[in-house]
Amino acid sequence: MANWVTGKIIETRFWTETLFSLTLNAPIKPFIAGQYAKLALDIEGERIQRAYSYVNSPDDDRLEFYFVIVPEGRLSPKLAALKPGDSLQITEDAAGFFILDEIPECKTLWMLSTGTAIGPFLSILQQGKNLDRFEHIVLVHAVRYSSDLSYLPLMEQLQQSYAGKLKIITVVSREKTGSSLMGRIPALIENGNLETAAGLSISPSDSHVMLCGNPEMVRDTRDILQSTREMKKHLRRKPGHISSEQYW
């Protein structure tokens, strides 16, 4: 059973009308970059909880989470209404295996995300531990509109700090922009445009792909990688080339 502790909101930041971040302090136990916590509010006598990945590095005691408001949702609109000084509940222990320790040796690590699922990758990259074993890292963030690229400035800062190891690629599905690919991640893999933009190939011989995002992207991308690149789902008991985390 989860052990809940109280967190205090430090900052609420709205990126768009529907995308926002919360920064809070809470007496949690140490977590591993890529893991998630459950956040909750007590609403009308019921504890409403959802899982959200940490955006911040485990070395940072300012805990950050990234959200999209689901208008009919029971929790996200309430979270969006929180102000500095307000409280929420957070699980003391983090969970999840979407972490670097679970990734086998490879030359190129591909981090493919949609929407708010960029979070765990930002946590991993901001901490920067255990990344020396990869020669190349490609971070892909796919959104509907360019205005949804909330963390692009941070991504660009990270790209500079990694001095050539990290490649940032943004994908926008509903409008054309000069700096982003247009379309969906599975299609951009199938037609080769994602690899062209990265200047790298996705191959079972030297690549591992981490997928984090909506179930459709994760399923369709996994299918494309399996059918066109002969890549397999990664399991502890049976190492492969694809690791995934789904957001609902």
Disulfide bonds with the S-S distance in Angstrom:
none
